[in-house]
């Protein structure tokens, strides 16, 4: 059918067209992953060059997360007022500024400031990508298309780690003065300029969200986007959207999230819980500190970066598995299996590191302990990548009603970044006490996640966005 056909009959759309639009939005996820992981190869060099202790080094790594939480907190309201596309462009500008600032930093506090600037972009991208993809996707493909966000994130992590490894390989070490008189670790940050520019340019080529357009009274434009990208019964979808955005304020406020239970709507608390538990199982410790961690137990810097790259490839492969399963198996079963698997793997790591002898202040993995730890760490990434990584972002993009989606997603994403900050900041101090303690804490939260999914998560597979209600459970499907 032509794009002008908005009759009551169903409209089918070429899925390739929708994939291209979703993939463009997901580039924000690529920069999200790249920006947060690129510091992995620079951690030791930053500590050496700026003479930082464990606490200050942890802050330099996690300072971006402060910006992430702030960016996520405000992104929803900005998107509701000015549109999803403008938020993407703003995020791209922030990524570029951060890349240049970090690459030319003259001290740890200067570096931390520019990391926060990049964090603002990451936070905004983490909110806008899942919301936008959910709003332009046909219901039957929404899970797979929403998972492109996580695929982009893990691909960004992989490319960042691969870039770090390549730069260290070319320069000899991260602290070596390399191109243009700059140390190798600075080029790790400067490399982000290229994907950030591409993201900003491509964001200007995709259509605005039909849900946003209808909320702003632009019905004709919304119908055109629905016809070209969402399909189905466009007239009915338009009518349903109009009904679900009734009462939505022109200037979005957090007051629309208020409920009777602890000040927020129950569904918002579920989103916050999913976000916090995704982080409290320690996934980002693997990506922020893994090269340093493996060096601490005896691997060389180059070998440690290589192991980290392999881990990120594992994450990509398992995300592909999640994309294949999410619309067939459903969101809740994947989360449940993932939580169980993470619990077992983390428990193994906790036991191994707790039992490892300490030599010169560092744990030494003897005999089979080293290979078992490597296997457990990578299996943990497998379970995370096939479940909690992509599924949480898909759920956050679709579990809220049209009336509160962008603002509620902002709150949930901000909680996720705050949790990420807590985990990333505390890890160096916990590791100083003992890696067994650190992984023991993450094991506990993986155990909590199992029961949280069973009790509070509701399946959204196959439901339209208009069937999502503020109470937490989708309304029954009709017909």
Order of alpha helices (4+ residues) and beta strands (2+ residues): beta-alpha-alpha-alpha-alpha-alpha-alpha-alpha-alpha-alpha-alpha-beta-alpha-alpha-alpha-alpha-alpha-beta-beta-alpha-alpha-alpha-alpha
